[in-house]
Amino acid sequence: MKNSIKNIAAVVIVALIAFSFKTINEVKKEIKVENSKIVWKGYKVTGSHEGLISIKSGNLEFNEDKLTGGAFVIDMSTIISTDLEGEYKGKLEGHLKSDDFFGVEKFPTATLIFTKVKATSKNSYEVKGDLTIKGKTETVLFNLSVYGNKANASLKIDRTKFDVRYGSTSFFDDLKDKAIYDEFDLVADLEF
């Protein structure tokens, strides 16, 4: 009986030590939102538009300096155009915030949660994540690079998967030069 208690105690101690050392190497690094940015670019038959959108909060998770996870909340109400000025800038921004596009009154945030991270080289990773826009969640794949306290990623998003259908030839006929392509780009430059 004494040997059983000693054996159990020894196993518990070894387990505690093993788990203690494992968690020391796991670090969650908060994104410095004031020094980070996301650039968006949308395409239409007659050209394109681009702008910025702000990160509300976010973090990247590391284990021994290797990326293992991450999560972001995007403030959809901050979407702006950087390629227009004056009246047209205001009209585009208002339209992007309307129910035709991102419906920011009802859906003020979008989220991205990493579900799988695979190293592809020393500083590069292939990331699989759950992206939620307008209450709809879809899996996305993208590459992310980390250098020191900075990271960058590029994503191509099919807006129709998130019920953003305005001007989409996938849903509407005879749009001609009013058509807006389904995919848009996001480029994130992050500091943590």
N, C-alpha and C positions, 0 to 999 in steps of 0.2 A: 504494500500500500504506500509506504514511504517513497519507494522508487517511482511509482506511478505519479505521485504528486510532484516529485523532483523533475521527472521527465516532462510533465505538462508545464511546469513553471519554466523549465529551460526552453521549451518550444515557444511559449508566450514571449519570453525575453528576446529570443532570436528574431521572432516575427516583428516585435516592436522596433528592434534595432534596424532590421532590414527596411521596414516601412519608413522609419525616421530618416534614414539616409536617402531613400528614394525621393521623398518630398523636398529635401533640401535643394535638389537640383532643379525642381520644377518652379518656374517663375512666370508670373503674369505681369506683363508690362503694359501699362495704360498708354493709350494713344494721346499725344499732345495735340488736341483738336485745333488749337489756335495756330499750330505750325504745320498742319496737315491739310490736304485739299483733295477733292474729287472733281475731275473735269468730265463733263458729259458731252457727247456729240451725237446728234440725230441727223438722219439723212432723208432727203426727199428727192423727187425726180429733178427738180430745178436747183438743187444745191444742198446746203446743210446749215445747221445752227449748232452752236456750242455754248457752254456756260459752266457754272460751278454749282455745287451742292455741298452743304456742310455736314460733317460728322458730328453727331450729338454726343456719342461716347463710343469707346472701343478699346479692345485690348488684343495683344498677341501673346500666346503662351509658348514658353520655351522649356526644354529639358536639356541641360548641358549645352546651351547655345544652339540647339536644334529646334526649329519651329515645330510645335505639336498641335496648336489650335489657335482659335481666335473668334472674336464676336464683335459685331458693329451695329450701332443704331444710327440711322441717317435721318436728319431733320428735313423732311420733304418740303416744309414750308419755306426753306431757304433757297429753293431752286431759282437760279437767275440765268439770264442770257448775257454773254460777254461779247457777242458779235453784232449786237444791234444797239441803237440809242433811241432816246425819246419815246414817241408814241408807239412805235413798232416793238420796242423792247418791252414796254409795259403790257402791250396786247399779248405778246408771246408768253411772257411770264404768267399773266393771268390765265391764259388758256392752258398752260402746262399744269397749273394748280387746280384747274376745274375738273369736273367729273369726266370730261372728254379724255383726259389724260390720267393724272395721278390722284385726283380727288382728295387733296390734302386736308380739307376740312374734316372729312370722315376718317382718313388714313394719314395722320400727321407724321408717321415714321415708317421707315422700311428697315428691315433687319437682314443681316448676313451672319450665319453661324457656321463655322468650319465643322465639317463632320469627318473629314479624313485629310491628312497631310502626308505627302510622300516626297522625300528629298529626291531631286533629280540631278543635283550637283552640289558643290560646297555651299553655295548661297542661294540656290534656287529650289523652289518647291512646286509641286503640282497639288492644287487644293481643290477639294470637293466640298461644297457647302450648300446650305439651305438658304435661299434668298426669298424673302417675303416682301411683296409689294401689293398694295391694295388688298391685304388680307389673304392673298394667294401665295402658297409656297411652292417653289420649284427648285430642283437641284441644278447647280451651276458648277462648271469646271473652269479653272483658270490657273495661270502661273503667277507666282509671287516671288520676288527677290528680296533678300535681306542683306544690308551692308551696314555694320555698326548699329547705330540707333535709328536707321531709316529703312523703309521698305517701300516697294512699289509693285503695283499689279495692274493688269489690263483685263477687262471683262467685256464680252460681247453678249448683250442681253436681248432676247426676243420678247418684246413688250406685249405681244398678243397673248403670251402664256399667263400674263398678269391682268388680263381683261382691259388692256389699253389698246383699243381698237380704232380710234379715230384716224381716218385717212388711210387705213390699211387695205391693200388690194386683196388680202386674204379674206376680207369680210364684205368689201364694197366693190361694185363694178363701176366702170365708166368714170373713174377718178382722174384719168389722164394726167395732166401736169400738177394736179393737187395731191397726188399719191405721196404718202410718207412710208418709207421702208420700215419693215417690222423690227429690224435689229438696230440697236444703238450701242455706242461704246461708252465705257466708264474707265477712266485712268485715275488710279489712286496713288498719291504720293504721301507717305505716312512718316511721322516722326514719333518715337516713343522714348 
